[in-house]
């Protein structure tokens, strides 16, 4: 998440890198897959409380949810990503935020959050802090749905480049974390995990291995 020729342990991603990506995006760039279909039961509890789409990117999940009548707050730290979202879903609420900072939501204020391919760009301690912040803003028995890079994701840098810390690499100018099952279990040890499945995405030109996870707060 960011191109930086120098290795910096305190990861400060290059916002311009992501803005440039979304400047080149168009309405056609938003194309969701069906991964949320299986969570229709969890989603039904959010009809009156906005879903937090954390790291919404071009708006794939925001579009999916909006088309089905769910309120959404589309969140990203790229202004251009949010511009794309407003193009495809003009009425949606958008919010510029950085996941490394405290989330600007009250305690126990959201029923469901989505973090789709947005949690695997950070050092380990920062990753734990982000997950803890998400847990803080979710209601009791609130739900997090997320997908993260798998250690099998060799087409997108798993095990390649400069090792910054276990599972975390600088590869082709991007810092990326790759998860195995044990690491995910450690990260979500304070949650009740109902689904944790390794699978391949077919959204991209090459196969992309990810973990998909559904976790509930224990509060």
C-alpha positions as CSV (number, residue, x, y, z in Angstrom):
1,X,0.0,0.0,0.0
2,X,2.3,2.7,-1.2
3,X,5.5,2.9,-3.2
4,X,8.6,4.0,-1.2
5,X,12.1,3.2,-2.3
6,X,13.3,3.3,1.3
7,X,12.3,0.6,3.9
8,X,10.5,2.3,6.8
9,X,9.4,0.2,9.7
10,X,6.7,2.8,10.5
11,X,4.7,2.3,7.4
12,X,3.4,5.5,5.9
13,X,1.7,4.5,2.7
14,X,1.9,6.7,-0.3
15,X,-1.6,8.1,-0.8
16,X,-0.6,9.4,-4.3
17,X,0.0,5.8,-5.4
18,X,-3.6,4.8,-4.6
19,X,-5.0,8.1,-5.9
20,X,-3.3,7.4,-9.2
21,X,-4.9,4.0,-9.4
22,X,-8.4,5.3,-8.8
23,X,-7.9,8.3,-11.2
24,X,-7.6,5.6,-13.9
25,X,-10.7,3.8,-12.6
26,X,-14.1,4.2,-14.0
27,X,-17.7,3.0,-13.3
28,X,-16.8,-0.2,-15.0
29,X,-14.0,-0.8,-12.5
30,X,-16.6,-1.5,-9.8
31,X,-17.6,-5.2,-10.2
32,X,-18.4,-7.1,-7.1
33,X,-18.3,-10.9,-6.7
34,X,-20.8,-12.9,-4.7
35,X,-18.8,-13.4,-1.5
36,X,-21.4,-11.5,0.6
37,X,-24.3,-13.6,-0.6
38,X,-23.7,-16.2,2.1
39,X,-24.0,-13.5,4.9
40,X,-27.5,-12.5,4.1
41,X,-28.5,-13.4,7.7
42,X,-25.9,-11.2,9.2
43,X,-26.7,-8.3,6.8
44,X,-30.4,-8.3,7.6
45,X,-29.5,-7.0,11.1
46,X,-28.1,-3.8,9.5
47,X,-31.2,-2.5,7.8
48,X,-31.3,0.5,10.2
49,X,-27.6,0.8,11.0
50,X,-25.0,1.6,8.3
51,X,-22.5,-1.0,7.3
52,X,-18.9,0.3,7.7
53,X,-17.1,-0.4,4.4
54,X,-13.5,0.1,5.7
55,X,-11.1,0.5,2.8
56,X,-13.9,0.6,0.3
57,X,-11.6,1.1,-2.8
58,X,-13.6,1.6,-6.0
59,X,-16.8,0.7,-4.2
60,X,-17.4,-3.0,-5.1
61,X,-19.0,-3.9,-1.8
62,X,-20.7,-0.5,-1.3
63,X,-22.4,-1.1,-4.7
64,X,-23.5,-4.6,-3.7
65,X,-25.0,-3.4,-0.5
66,X,-26.6,-0.3,-1.8
67,X,-28.3,-2.2,-4.6
68,X,-29.9,-4.4,-1.9
69,X,-31.1,-1.5,0.2
70,X,-28.5,-1.6,3.0
71,X,-27.2,1.8,4.3
72,X,-23.4,2.1,4.0
73,X,-20.7,4.4,5.0
74,X,-17.9,4.0,2.4
75,X,-14.5,4.7,4.0
76,X,-11.1,5.0,2.4
77,X,-8.0,7.1,2.8
78,X,-7.8,7.8,-0.9
79,X,-9.9,10.8,-2.1
80,X,-10.0,9.4,-5.6
81,X,-11.4,6.1,-4.3
82,X,-14.2,8.0,-2.7
83,X,-14.7,9.9,-5.9
84,X,-15.2,6.6,-7.7
85,X,-17.7,5.5,-5.1
86,X,-19.7,8.6,-5.4
87,X,-19.8,8.2,-9.1
88,X,-21.3,4.7,-9.0
89,X,-23.5,5.3,-5.8
90,X,-24.2,9.0,-5.7
91,X,-26.4,8.9,-2.6
92,X,-23.9,6.9,-0.4
93,X,-22.3,8.4,2.6
94,X,-18.5,8.6,2.2
95,X,-15.8,9.2,4.8
96,X,-12.1,9.9,4.3
97,X,-10.2,8.0,7.0
98,X,-6.9,6.3,7.7
99,X,-7.2,2.9,9.3
100,X,-4.0,3.5,11.3
101,X,-5.8,6.2,13.2
102,X,-8.7,5.8,15.8
103,X,-11.9,5.2,13.9
104,X,-14.2,8.3,14.1
105,X,-17.2,6.3,15.4
106,X,-18.6,5.9,18.9
107,X,-18.2,2.7,20.9
108,X,-20.6,0.0,20.0
109,X,-22.3,2.1,17.3
110,X,-22.1,-0.3,14.3
111,X,-23.6,-3.7,13.7
112,X,-21.4,-4.8,10.8
113,X,-18.1,-3.8,9.3
114,X,-16.5,-5.0,6.1
115,X,-12.7,-4.9,5.5
116,X,-12.2,-6.5,2.1
117,X,-8.5,-6.7,1.1
118,X,-7.7,-3.7,3.3
119,X,-6.2,-5.2,6.5
120,X,-3.0,-6.7,5.1
121,X,-0.8,-3.6,4.5
122,X,0.4,-3.0,8.0
123,X,3.0,-4.1,10.6
124,X,1.8,-6.7,13.0
125,X,1.3,-4.4,16.0
126,X,-0.5,-1.9,13.9
127,X,-2.7,-4.6,12.4
128,X,-3.7,-5.7,15.9
129,X,-4.6,-2.1,16.8
130,X,-6.8,-1.8,13.7
131,X,-8.7,-4.9,14.5
132,X,-9.1,-3.8,18.1
133,X,-10.5,-0.5,16.9
134,X,-13.0,-2.3,14.7
135,X,-14.1,-4.4,17.7
136,X,-14.5,-1.2,19.8
137,X,-17.0,0.4,17.4
138,X,-19.1,-2.8,16.9
139,X,-22.1,-3.6,19.0
140,X,-22.3,-6.7,21.2
141,X,-22.5,-9.6,18.7
142,X,-21.5,-7.2,16.0
143,X,-19.9,-8.8,12.9
144,X,-16.7,-8.2,10.9
145,X,-16.5,-9.7,7.4
146,X,-13.1,-9.6,5.9
147,X,-10.7,-11.0,3.3
148,X,-6.9,-10.8,3.6
149,X,-3.9,-12.1,1.6
150,X,-3.0,-15.8,2.1
151,X,0.6,-17.1,2.3
152,X,-0.3,-19.0,-0.9
153,X,-0.8,-15.7,-2.8
154,X,2.5,-16.0,-4.7
155,X,1.3,-14.3,-7.8
156,X,0.9,-11.1,-5.7
157,X,4.1,-11.3,-3.6
158,X,3.7,-13.9,-0.9
159,X,7.2,-14.9,0.4
160,X,8.9,-12.6,-2.0
161,X,10.9,-9.3,-1.7
162,X,12.4,-8.0,1.5
163,X,11.2,-9.5,4.7
164,X,10.3,-6.7,7.1
165,X,8.9,-8.9,9.9
166,X,7.3,-12.4,9.9
167,X,4.7,-12.6,7.1
168,X,5.3,-8.9,6.1
169,X,7.2,-8.1,2.9
170,X,8.4,-5.2,0.8
171,X,7.8,-6.3,-2.7
172,X,7.8,-4.2,-5.9
173,X,7.5,-1.1,-3.8
174,X,4.5,-2.3,-1.7
175,X,4.3,-3.5,1.8
176,X,2.1,-6.5,2.1
177,X,1.2,-9.0,4.9
178,X,0.3,-12.6,4.1
179,X,-1.6,-14.7,6.6
180,X,-1.7,-18.3,7.5
181,X,-4.4,-19.9,9.6
182,X,-2.5,-19.7,12.9
183,X,-1.7,-16.0,12.5
184,X,-5.4,-15.2,11.8
185,X,-6.4,-17.2,14.9
186,X,-4.0,-15.2,16.9
187,X,-5.2,-11.9,15.5
188,X,-8.9,-12.8,16.2
189,X,-8.4,-14.6,19.5
190,X,-10.7,-12.1,21.3
191,X,-13.5,-12.7,18.7
192,X,-15.9,-15.6,18.1
193,X,-14.9,-16.7,14.6
194,X,-17.7,-18.5,12.7
195,X,-16.0,-18.9,9.3
196,X,-12.3,-18.9,8.3
197,X,-11.8,-20.3,4.8
198,X,-8.9,-20.1,2.4
199,X,-10.0,-19.6,-1.2
200,X,-9.1,-18.2,-4.7
201,X,-10.5,-15.0,-6.0
202,X,-11.2,-14.7,-9.8
203,X,-11.6,-11.0,-10.0
204,X,-8.1,-10.4,-11.2
205,X,-6.1,-11.5,-14.2
206,X,-4.1,-14.0,-12.0
207,X,-5.4,-16.3,-9.3
208,X,-5.4,-14.5,-5.9
209,X,-5.4,-16.6,-2.7
210,X,-7.1,-15.0,0.3
211,X,-8.6,-16.0,3.6
212,X,-12.2,-15.1,4.2
213,X,-13.3,-14.6,7.7
214,X,-16.6,-13.9,9.6
215,X,-16.1,-12.9,13.2
216,X,-18.4,-11.8,16.0
217,X,-17.6,-9.6,19.0
218,X,-17.8,-11.4,22.3
219,X,-19.1,-8.4,24.2
